[in-house]
């Protein structure tokens, strides 16, 4: 459907709005998505260099990758 945000768009928008949120917080905020959808897309975005995950010891922080 035209105008419908993709999973990637929803994730990137949420990370823009909530800088340095953890992966768990991201999953909680994207309640319309299944946690596995978020994990798979975060992995894909990370591999593409659009999103950066930083391990903090107990969690992962999400950040937009500066291009």
N, C-alpha and C positions, 0 to 999 in steps of 0.2 A: 504494500500500500504506500502510495506517495505521502511524504511528510512524516512517516513513522520513523522514529529514531532507532538506529541500529544498536545492538548491544555495545559495540565499541564507542559509539557516540555517547551513550548514556554513561559509560564508565569514564570517558575523558571529561565530560561535562561535570560529573560528580567530583573528580579529582581536581579540576579547575576551581570548583566552588569550595572544596575542603582540602586545602593544601596539607600535605604530610599526614593524611589519614592512613590508618592501618588497613591492611587487607580485610580484617574482620569488620572494621567500621564501614568499609566500602560495601561489603556483602550485606551488612545490616541496613545501609541506606538505600540499596537497590532492591527493595522488597519485591518488586514486580518480576525480578529475575531469580532463577534458581541459582544456588551457590556454585554449582558446577559450571553453569554458563559463564559466571563472573570469572572463575578461576581459569577456564580455558581461554577466555578472551583477554584477560590480563596477561597470561603467558604469551599469547600471540602478539599483543601490543608491545610487550617487553622485547620479544625477539625482533620485532620490526624497528625497535629503537624509539617508539613513541611514548613509552611509559617506562619508568625506572622503579625497580623494587630494591629496597635496601633492607637487609636483615638486621634487626636490632637485638637479637639474642632471644627474644620471646615472641616476636611478631615480625611482620614485614611492613615497612612504610611504602606508600605509593607516591610517586612524584611524576609530573610531566617531564619528559626528557627535553632539555633545551637543545633545539636544533640550530 
